[in-house]
Amino acid sequence: MNDFSQAFSKAIWLIIQLDGDLIEIVTLSLQVSLTAVLIASMIGLPLGAALALYRFFGRGLLVAMLNTFMGLPPVVVGLVVYLILSRSGPLGMLGLLFTPTAMIIAQVCLIAPIVAALTRQTILDANDEYHEQLKALGAKPSGLMITLLWETRYSLVTNMFAGFGRAIAEVGAVLIVGGNINHSTRVMTTAIALETSRGDIELALALGIILIMLSLTVTSVVMGARHAAYKIYN
């Protein structure tokens, strides 16, 4: 118990004094995850809305694939991205393996299906509620998706933060494609795993505390967005 108290105190001190290694790891984690969420949202939001509103050949297959990809093990995604980016892979000439870009690609592959699937359900619900009203106002099919995306923007924010929560806590895929290289591709989750195995509990605890604080912040933002959406639509 005493050892834990000392380790916890040292971890808090690392945070308070803004330890250089700690800040570097947290900054890279946020850069990678936020970039991945932005790219995944640019893919997932219109894709999910299109799957909710339009009927086209292969739609059922795409929906089934989204639902399947939502539950893919991160290590499988990491392995596939690794094979694509490796020297013998189709994109090996780009030299992206073991870089932050490779980690972003892996996280996009993980969270884009989540954002798309959640967006699809959100737009389906909104369309059921507003379809007749928008049809009476003369909304064209091309403008219907944009209108519903805007009207459900607060709910869509929660979808994006759900993706961020998955990305920031992910370890398997980013470890495979990033390599956990010090001062290059070491993020919070991979650093926690490494430092714990080394016995450097203080740094691992400090990173864990920050990760929990980020999770609490994300949860608070999601709850705030839901509350704002409820006040607007009710």
N, C-alpha and C positions, 0 to 999 in steps of 0.2 A: 504493500500500500504506500509506503514511504517512497519507494522507487518511482511509482506512478506519479505521485504528487510532485516529485522533483522533475520528472520528465515533462509533466503538464506545465509546470512553472516555467521551465526553459522554453517550451513551445510557445507559451504566451509572450515570453520575452523576445523570441525571434520575430514574432508578429509586430510587437510594439516598436522594436528597433528597426523594422523594415529591412530584415536581412537580405543581402544582395541576391543570394541563390534562391531564396524564397520568392522574392518579387519577380525574378526572371522566369521562374517556373509558372507562377500564377499568370503573369502577363502573356506568356506563350499559350497557356491553356485557354485564356479568354479570347486571344486573337484567333486561334484555330477554331474554337467552338462557335464563336459569333460569326465568323466568315462562313463556316459550314451551314449555320442556320439561315443566313441570308441567301446563300445559293440554293439551299434546299427549299426555302420558301418561294423563291422565284420559279422553281420547278413544281413544287407540290401544290401551291395555291391554285394556279390556273388548271393544273391537271385534275385536281380533286373537284373543282367547280365544273369542269367539262364533263367529267364522268357522272356528276350528279344531274346535269341539265340536258345533255345531248345523247341521242341514240345513234350509234354507229357500229360498223362491223368490228368485232374484237373487243367491244366494251366489257362484256362479261369476263373475258380472259384477263383484261387489264385489272379489273376489280379483284379478281381472284389472286392475281399476282401481287397486288398491293397488300392484301390481307396476309398473304404468305410472307412477303418481305418484312412485314412489321415484326414478325417473330423470329427472323433469322438470327442465329447466334453471331455475335460480333466477330468471333474468331474466324468464322466461315467467310464473312465479308472481307476481313483483313487478308485472308489467304487468297481470295479471288483478286483483290486489288494488288496484292503482292505479285501474283503471277502475271498480271497485266503490265505492271510497271517494272518487273525485273528485266535484266539485260536480254533474256531470251523471249520476253513477252512482246506483244504488239506495240506497246508504247515505251519500250525499254530505251530507245534512242533519246528520249527526253530527259533521262537522268533524274527522275522525280523520286525514286525510291529512297527512303530514309531522309526525307525532307518534310518540313511542315506542310507543303502542298500535298504530299501523299496522304498525310493524316487528315487534311481537309477533305480530300476525295473520299476516303474511307468513311468519314463521318457523314458526308452528304449521302452516300449510298445507304447509310443506316437510317437517317432521319427524314429523308425526302418521302419515303413511303408512309411514314407516320404522319407527317404534315398533310400529305395528299389524302390519306384515308380519313383523317379527322375533318379535313376541309370538306370532303365529299359528304360526310354525314351532316355537317353544319349547313351546307348549302341545300341539301335535300330537305332538311327541316324548315329552312327559311322559304324555300320554294313552295312547299306545301301550304305555308301560312300566307304568303304574299302573291302567289301565282295569279290568282283571279284579279286581284287589285292591279298588278302590273300589266296584265293583259288588257284590262279595261282602259288603262292609261296609254295603251298603244306601244308598250315596250317591245322592241324588236329582239329576236333571238340573240343577235350579236351584242346588244346592250344589256340583255338580261343578266348575263354572268357578271359584268362589271358592277351593275346595280346591286346585285345580291352580295357580291364580295364587299362592297362598301357598307351595305346595311349590316353585315355581320362582322364588321372589322374588329369589334371588341372580342367576340368569340374566337376569331381567327388569331388574334394576339395570343390567346391562351394556347392555341394549337402550336404556335411558333415557340412559345416558352416550354411546352412539353417536349418539343424537339431539342431545345437547348438543354433541358434537364437530362435528356438521354445522352446528348453529345458530351457534356462536361463531365459526366460520371463514367464514360466509356473507357475501358482499359485494353481489352483484347485486340481490337482491330488496330488501334493507334500504336500499340506495342509492336505488332507484326510489321506494319509498313513504316513506322517511324524509327524503330530500333532503340528508343529510349537513350539517345545520345546526349551526353552532358553538354549544356550550353547550345544545343541545336534542336533536339526533338523531345526533350524531357518535359512532360506535362504533369499535372498534379497526380492523376491516378497512377501513372507508371512510376513516378517518383515515390509515391507512398509504398507501392509494392517493393521497389528496390531498397529503399531506406529501411523498411521493416525487416527485410531479409538480411540486411547488413547489421542490424541492431541499432541503427541511428533513429531511435524512437522519437527524439525531440523534433526533428525536421518532419518526420512522418505525421506526428500529432499536429504540428502547426499547419501542415497542408490539409489534414483532415478537418481541422477546425474551420479553415477558410472554405473548404468544400461544403461543409454543413451550413455555413453562413450564406454562401451563394445559393444553396438549395432553399433555405428559408426566404431569401430575397425573391427568388423565382416564384415560390409558392405565394408570397404576399402580393406580388405583381399580378399573378393569375387570378387570385381571389379578388383583387381590386378591379381587374378588367371584367370579371364576371359580374361583380356588383354594379359596375357602370353600365354594362349591357342590360342587366335586369331593370335598372331605373329607367333606361331609355325605352325599352320595349314593353314595359308594363306600366 
